[in-house]
Amino acid sequence: MSKKLDFNQVKETHLKTLAQYVPIVARVHGGNHPEFHEVREVYDKLAKKLKDKGRGKTDLVDEFAKLRKITDNYTVPDDVCESYEAVYNLLAELDKVYES
């Protein structure tokens, strides 16, 4: 039986990776994918809320709703690198675990 990870466990691992990838992806792909700048803004707000709150439950409903809208439910564009894809996949996993 597999143990289901909770949001705090996923958050700890994913936020470290996202903190590295998001600025790089914005710099590399922001010209061709201006929507990624919006993704970065929402991600920055989400990360700040999580950092300020610690391990308690944080209200991220609006941030995840905005990310789903901006990214068309985390649909990865065809012309991007693996880091861009990883950002969308990590955000989607955070979103999924948050809702459960």
C-alpha positions in Angstrom: 0.0 0.0 0.0 1.5 3.3 -1.0 1.5 6.2 1.4 -0.2 9.3 0.2 2.0 12.4 0.5 0.4 15.4 2.1 0.7 19.0 0.9 3.4 19.9 3.3 5.6 17.0 2.1 5.1 17.9 -1.5 5.6 21.6 -0.9 9.0 21.1 0.7 10.5 19.3 -2.2 8.7 21.1 -5.1 9.3 24.7 -3.8 13.1 24.2 -3.7 13.1 23.1 -7.4 10.6 25.7 -8.5 12.7 28.4 -6.8 15.6 27.4 -9.1 13.6 26.8 -12.3 11.0 29.6 -12.4 13.5 32.6 -12.8 15.5 30.7 -15.4 12.5 29.7 -17.4 11.1 33.2 -17.3 14.4 34.6 -18.6 14.8 32.0 -21.3 11.2 31.6 -22.5 9.6 34.9 -21.4 10.1 36.5 -24.8 8.3 33.7 -26.7 5.9 32.9 -23.9 4.9 36.1 -22.2 2.3 34.2 -20.2 5.1 32.7 -18.2 5.7 36.1 -16.6 2.2 35.9 -15.2 3.0 32.3 -14.0 6.0 33.7 -12.2 4.0 36.5 -10.6 1.4 34.1 -9.3 4.1 31.6 -8.2 5.9 34.3 -6.3 2.7 35.2 -4.4 2.0 31.5 -3.7 5.6 30.9 -2.5 5.5 34.0 -0.2 2.2 32.9 1.3 3.6 29.5 2.0 6.8 30.8 3.5 5.0 33.3 5.7 2.5 30.7 6.9 4.9 27.8 7.6 3.4 24.4 7.9 -0.2 25.5 8.6 -3.0 25.5 6.0 -2.7 28.4 3.7 -5.5 29.7 1.4 -4.1 29.2 -2.1 -7.4 28.7 -3.9 -7.1 31.9 -5.9 -3.5 31.3 -6.8 -4.1 27.8 -8.2 -7.2 29.0 -10.0 -5.1 31.7 -11.7 -2.4 29.3 -12.6 -4.9 26.8 -14.1 -6.3 29.7 -16.2 -2.9 31.1 -17.3 -1.5 27.7 -18.2 -4.6 26.2 -19.7 -4.6 23.6 -16.9 -0.8 23.2 -17.0 -0.7 22.4 -20.7 3.0 22.5 -21.7 3.7 24.4 -25.0 5.4 22.3 -27.7 8.4 24.6 -28.2 9.9 24.7 -24.6 12.6 23.0 -22.7 12.4 20.3 -20.0 12.7 22.9 -17.3 9.6 24.7 -18.5 7.8 21.4 -18.6 9.0 20.6 -15.1 7.7 23.9 -13.7 4.2 23.2 -15.1 4.3 19.6 -13.8 5.5 20.6 -10.3 2.8 23.3 -10.1 0.2 20.8 -11.3 1.2 18.3 -8.6 1.1 21.0 -5.9 -2.3 22.0 -7.1 -3.6 18.4 -7.1 -2.3 17.7 -3.6 -3.6 21.0 -2.3 -7.1 20.2 -3.4 -7.1 16.7 -1.9 
